[in-house]
């Protein structure tokens, strides 16, 4: 693979038990992102990627091959991997080297996601769905005005293309009160979707003011996780998946 077409690899975690449940994997971090989420914890990749070392792809691949057979899978994260035209080549090279591949994405490039799914070169997709599918609320969460239909298109792709996937959301009280979290789960449940919420950490944030935010405490967060899990499991009981939302009332970090 020509380095000219390789996305800029800015970090590598050699062993992770967190990025793909049930699999030991390595995690590759790509630079750059099309969002500016104020609570982002990998903000160096977004705001100042040129200040980070770039890992040559051939060097990364050699290191990954040396980790076999303990490592069976590679997680590609960011930043936002779908921003790069060389992503398909990178994934194809990893697949041809015998690795399973997981893609982390924010879903704002459904055309890229569809192409990769049709090529059948990814094995698992984890999509960050930042909040409920409301354009105004979503724009606040991602720090820019967005077209919510692009997010909806990626969700539909994952639900209909037969790919193993999860939808996840980082939650903090200011942006994600409990009722909204439950509505999010109802919107995304069904069609084999795994639903995961992650607790916001104020230690490292793109917007410094968010470092003063108080996250959900452990008891509150565990209760919310349980409710999200129950909502996801309930979806298996229904054949009619068009339950109206009015019924609802009440990841890895870059290592330097």
N, C-alpha and C positions, 0 to 999 in steps of 0.2 A: 504494500500500500504506500503510495507516494505521500511523503510528509506534507507536500503542498496542499493535498486535499483532506488531510486529517484535521478534524476539529481540535482546537487547542485543549489538550489535556492538562489540567492544572492541579490535579491531586489524585492520589491513589491510596485507598485503604486495602491492605493486602488480605485481611480476614475480617469478615463481619457476620455476626449471627442475627443482626437486626434488620437488614435491608430486604431479606427474602425469607419469610418464615419457613422453617423446615429445611433450609439449604444453607450451607456455608458458602459464602460468595466473596468476591473482591468487588470493590466499588471504585469506579472511575468518575472523576468530576470534570465536567466541561464548563468552560467560562461563558459568561454572557447570559442575558435573559431579556425577554420582551415584557416582563412585569417589573414593578417596583414595590412589592409588598412591604409595608412599613415594618412588619414583624419578622421579616426574612432573617434567618440566622447564618446564611452563607453569603452575606452581603459583599464580601471581598470579590467573589466571583462575578457579581453584578456591577459593582461600582468601579472597581479598580483591578480588573483581571491582568492588566499588563504588568502589575507589580508582583505578580505571582510567577513562580518558575513554570515553564512549559516543559512537559515530559514528552520526549520523542515517542511516537507510537511504537516503533520497533523495539525500543527499550522497554516500554510497558508490556508489550506482548511477550517478550522474552522472560520478563519477571513473572508474568501470569502463568506461562507454560511451566516455569520452574516450581510453581505451587501445586501442580497436579501431583497426585490424585486428590489431595485434600480439598482443593477448590474445584467445584463443579459448575459454578455459575458466575456471571459478571453482571453487576448492576451499573447501568449508565445513568448518571444523574447530573445535576448542575447547581446553579444556572438552569438553563433550559436547553436540553440536547437538540430539540427539533429545529432550532435556529440555524443549524449547519447543514449545508448541502452534502458534506462528506460523511454524514451520520450513517447512511446506508452502507457505505464501503467499510466503515469501522465495524458495524455490527456484523456484516458478512464475513469479515476477516476473523472476528471472534468466533462466529459459528463454525467456520471451516476449521478452526483450531480445536473444536470439540467442546466448546462451552455453551451452556444455556445462557440466554440473555434476557435480562429484565430492563425495561425502560421506565424511568421516572419522567413524567411530563405534566405541564400545566394545562395541556389540551387546547392551546390557542391556535395550533396549526393542524386542524383536522385533516387537511389535504396530505400533509406529511405522514400523519398517523395512519391514514387509510392506505397510503402507498406501502408502508412498512408491513401493515397487517396483510395486505394482499400478496406481498412477497413471502410471507410466512417465515420471516427471519427473526422474529421476537417470540419469546415464550411466555412472558408475563408483562403486564403493564400496570403501573401504579400511577393513577391520575390524581393530582391535587385539585380538589373542587373546593374553592376558597370559602364559599358560603352558599346560601340558597340561590336558585337561578333567577335572581332579580338583578337587572342590569345596573341599577343605581347602587345597591348594596355591594355587588361584585366589584364595581369600579372603585369603591372606597377601599375594599380589601386588597386590591392589586395596585393601588396607587396611580391609576390612569383610567381614562375612559376606554371602555372595551365594548365589543359587539358580543352580547351574550349568546347569540345564535351559534357562534363558533364553538363555544363551550358545550352547548347542547348537542352540536353535531359530533363532537368527540365522544361524549357520553353515549350517544346512540350507536356509534361505531363499536365501542367496547361491549355494549349490550347485545349486539347483533352479529358480530363477526366470529364468535366462538372462541375468543382468546381469554385465557385466565387473567383476571384483573381485580383490582381493588380501587375504591374511591376513598380518599382520605382527606381530612380537614384538620388543620391546626386551629385550636380553639382558645380564645381568650375572652373574658367576660365582657369587655367593652364592645367587641364586634360580634360575639357569638353567645347571646343569652341562651339559657336552656331550651326555651320554646323553639328558637331558631334552629338549634342543633337537631332537635327531634323532627322538625319540618324537613331539614336537609336529608335526614335518614329516610324519611318517607318518600321524598322525591327520587332517591337513588336506589332504593331497594329493588330486589327482584332480578330476574334474568341471570342468576348465578353471581351477582355482584357481592363482593366482600366490602363491608363498611368499616372504616377505621377512623377514630379521632385521636389526635395527638395533642398533648398539653403544651401550650405556649411556654417558652422559657424566656425571661427578660434579660438574660445574661449578655446576649449578642443580638442586636437588632439594627436593621438598615436605618430606620428612623430612630435617632437617639432618644426621643421622647418616650418611645415604647419600652425602654429599659426601666421606666418607672411604673409600668403596668403591673398590677398584682394578678398573677394567674389563678386559675381554679386551684383550691387546695386539694390534697390527695383524696379526701373523702368525697368531695363534690365531683371531682373528675371520675373517680371509679363508679359513682352512681350514674353519671352520664354515659360512660362506656357501656355499662350494663343495659341502659335503656336503648342505646343504639344497636347493641347486639340483639336485643329482643325484637326490635322493629325489623331488623334484617331477617331474623328467623321467622317472624310472622308472615313474611312475604310468601313463604312456601305453602302457607295454608290457603292462599287465595288463588282462584283462577282468574278473577277479575282484578287486574292490576291498576285500574283507573280510579283508585280511591281518592276522593277529592281532598285537597290540602286543607280545606275548611274543617275537616275532621280532626286536624292536629291542633290541640289547644295547649296545651301545656307541654424522624428519619435521620439520617446520618449528617453529620456536619463535616466540613472540610477540615482535615487535620493539617496544621502547619508544621 
